[in-house]
Amino acid sequence: MYLILKNIRFFLFFLPLYVIYPQQNSSNDSLLDKIRDIEIALDAPVESEENLFMNTVSFQSFYDVLLPMGEWIQITKEDIDEEMSDGEGEGYSSLNYGDEEFLFIWKPSVENNWRPYVNGKWEYTDRGWLWISSDKWGNQTFNYGRWWNSPKYGWVWLPGYTWAPAWVRWKVSNDGNYVGWVALSPKAKWRSEEGITEKNYNYKNKEGDWVFVDNNTFTGDIAANNVLNNESSNKLIQNSKTITDIKTDDDIIVNNGPDVNTLENKTGKKFNRKKLRFGSGHNNTMIGGNEVVIGRESFEKKDNNSSLVKPNKYRKSERVKKMIKKRQGKKKPPRIKTGRP
């Protein structure tokens, strides 16, 4: 009887849904087909600390889902430190990385001028500003892990296992008419007691990494064709206030950013502070009048005896190739002298 009542309540909630992101199902699918396999999950406890450089969980789900839509690259932890050496923030070179030296990063199949957190929309929720991506792979890469603009590969993503509404920092123009944001890099380390703030994260992104829109655009669908060009964005970067504020509030992670009251006054639009709930796996994000349901991953912890999980297909960085070649050379048996001249 409990399960029957639970399913009835669940159906009544989803009946008035009017938006579904991303568009992974055909338009002919019925609402029942879209929600049939959704199972509302209880809130998982907040991770007290997340180290993106330690292989403590299996990312096999990420490897499998993202492979058809991009490319996995095997790199070393030193590669990442070197690529972001000119940026401020917490580095990882002094930490105990563990025995495994290699990591896998993902590069999406996108246009050259693509940037993270552009194709989708912002929703105001009880966990702050939630990014709802229109990309098929958005639920995995914008709520977990970190991005950076690699000089070698372009924008790439390093997997993580802690969920947040969006791993971004913000800027608001001094006149209050424009909002900007940029993806957090791997130098943004999550600790629940500290969060990620201006005090512990000062990484300097390139000017072209930032995305800016006017307030009215911010309230609707966002795409590459309605964000400001680089020249306009660069001017705003110098005339805006930075907001870096991802914290734990009542045992949930909240992404604070632009003040919602100011946006309402500027645009005349009222934001309904929606309740955020979680569904299992890779289900579509569903937006109702008062609630948002988004898929959430479950990760399998790895023990000391677990072998490194790998994507089925990937390429190696030059440093990885050299390291592997060097190791293989050491394993070769020594040549035996025969006494012949």
C-alpha positions, 0 to 999 in steps of 0.5 A: 500500500505504501508503494502504491501511495508513493507512486500516486504522489509521484505521478501527481507531482510530475503531471504539470511539468512543463520543461524537460532538460536536456532533450534526450528523448523523442518528442513523441514520448509520453510524460509517463515514459519520461518519468517511469524509471525515475526514483526519488532518492534521499539526500546523500550526506555531503562529502566532508572533503573531495580530492580530485587527484585521488582515485578513491571512487570508480568513475566507470559510469562517467567513462561509459556515458561520456565516451561517445560524446567526446574524448578521454585523455590520460594525463599525469597529475604534474600535467595539470599542475603545470598547465595551471601554474600561472594561476593562483589558488590551492595547488596539489603538488605538495599533497600525497597523491597516492600510488597511481600517477595518472588521471583521465580528463574528458574533452567534449566534441564541441566547437572551438569557441565553446565554453562551459555553462553556456548552453542551458539556463539558471534556476533559482532553488533552495540550493542556490543557483542551479545550472540546467544544461541543454547538453546531453552530457550536462548532468555529469560534467556541470554538477561534478568535477572541475573544468579548465581551459587547457593550452594543449587540449582546450576546455577539458573536464576532470571528474569529481564525486561531490555534487553541487548546483554548479561549480562556478564563481560569479561576477556582477557588474558595478551597475548591477546590469550584467552577470558573469560566471566561469567554471571553477578549476581543479585548484578549487578544492572542496572542504565542507567546513570551509567551502570554496570562497574568495579566501581559499580560491583565487585562481586567475582565469583568462579573460576569454574564459568568462561568460557575461549576459545582461540581466534579462538574458540571465533569466531565460535560456542562454546560448552562445548567440546571446552572451556578450562578445569578448570585448564587452566581457573584458570591460565588465571583468574590470568593472565588476565584483567577484562572488565566490561562495559555495558553502554547506548550509544545513548539511547541503551544498549551496551555490550562492551568487547574484542577489535574487532580490536585485535581479527581481528589481532590475528585471521585474521578474519574480524567481520562484525558489524551487525545491531541488530533489534528486532522481537516480542515474542519468535521467532527464532534469525535470522542472515543475512550478515549484520543484526541480528533479535532477539525476544524481550519480552513485559512486562505488568506493574503491579499496586498496586492491581495486585496479585502476578503472579506465575508459574503453578508449582514450589517448595518452598525453606525451608525458604519459607515453614517455613514462610508460616507455621508460617503465617498459625499458626498465622491465626488459631483461638484461642482455646476456653476453655470449663471449663472441666479439 
